[in-house]
């Protein structure tokens, strides 16, 4: 792939804008030598204004999503893409969220431009557990764990029971819930089905991958070891 197209596909600008960057001498190799558009250089050796290029197609990242942001590209309010470098929105292929967290939910959000990886993560066949911590409006009544794990719970307006889920009581109004599916507003609707209301919801883990000490609003690129950890989980609940 020609350098102009490669760099444009990474979101640094249109092909015309990238061509201008070459003429201005802003694109160099690792040693600082100015590159030309027809040069053949390894991706890892290219610098723009002295900084390494973003990873090529196949990028995956984790974001600690704050409350108040939506997983959308068009919402009129704050969106998760606002937390990333602006050029990430212009990459081709585009970076997409892997599933969604609603505006009022914080926690681990995965994003990638790798369609195969995205589908592998969201596929029910992967049985990737998603862990949520919920703060509730009322005390737990005591039978939620049994009901949620039964595989018989029906959400309002649905005809297919939920897959078994695991609930761990963390306090009178605080619970950890592990799911292997991702229906619309599932955690909130599950607690609504038992007469409770979720006041705050946070997702610290997907599969074997957790947020760790990643600060709220920050992101980092995932390496091969991270993806191995993501899928390194037990079988179905």
Secondary structure, 3 states (H helix, E strand, C coil): CCHHHHHHHCCCCCHHHHHHHHHCCCEECCCCCECCCCCCCCHHHCEECCEECCCCCCCEEEEEECCCCECCCCCCCCEHHHHCCHHHHHCCCCCEECCCCCCCEEEEEEEECCHHHHHHHHCHHHCCCEEEEEEECCCCCCCHHHHHCCCCCCCCCCCCCCCCCEEEEEECCEEEEEECCCCCCHHHHHHHHCCCCEEEEEEEEECCEECCCCCCCCEEECCHHHHHHHHCCCCCC
